């Protein structure tokens, strides 16, 4: 299992790559300022989707976005 520090670093790198520095800062600021409850958010966001539909969409996303260690932020090779 990866450490919290590595997960946080990779998460920030993903946000920066996708949204850029300014929007990443806005996103993080809003999370901190709004007592954001991820569990409550996901319940609301996914309330109208069946488990089968969710799993199919997740599998399709995985097929459409293959992950390779060589492209992963912070990936180290021995």
BELNOR-V251184 format. One record per residue. N is the residue number from 0. RES is the residue in one letter. SS is DSSP state (helix for helix, strand for strand, loop for the rest). PHI is phi in whole degrees, 0 to 359 (* if undefined). Layout:
# BELNOR-V251184
n;res;ss;phi
N;RES;SS;PHI
N;RES;SS;PHI
This chain:
# BELNOR-V251184
n;res;ss;phi
0;X;loop;*
1;X;loop;282
2;X;loop;284
3;X;helix;301
4;X;helix;299
5;X;helix;292
6;X;helix;298
7;X;helix;297
8;X;helix;300
9;X;helix;296
10;X;helix;297
11;X;helix;297
12;X;helix;298
13;X;helix;296
14;X;helix;299
15;X;helix;298
16;X;helix;294
17;X;helix;279
18;X;helix;246
19;X;helix;86
20;X;helix;296
21;X;helix;296
22;X;helix;292
23;X;helix;297
24;X;helix;298
25;X;helix;298
26;X;helix;302
27;X;helix;294
28;X;helix;301
29;X;helix;293
30;X;helix;299
31;X;helix;288
32;X;helix;281
33;X;loop;268
34;X;loop;340
35;X;loop;289
36;X;loop;250
37;X;helix;299
38;X;helix;298
39;X;helix;295
40;X;helix;300
41;X;helix;292
42;X;helix;299
43;X;helix;291
44;X;helix;296
45;X;loop;257
46;X;loop;297
47;X;loop;258
48;X;loop;238
49;X;loop;284
50;X;helix;298
51;X;helix;299
52;X;helix;295
53;X;helix;300
54;X;helix;297
55;X;helix;295
56;X;helix;295
57;X;helix;295
58;X;helix;295
59;X;helix;295
60;X;helix;300
61;X;helix;297
62;X;helix;294
63;X;helix;284
64;X;loop;230
65;X;loop;297
66;X;loop;253
67;X;loop;237
68;X;helix;305
69;X;helix;297
70;X;helix;262
71;X;loop;288
72;X;loop;300
73;X;loop;77
74;X;loop;295
75;X;loop;241
76;X;loop;247
77;X;loop;277
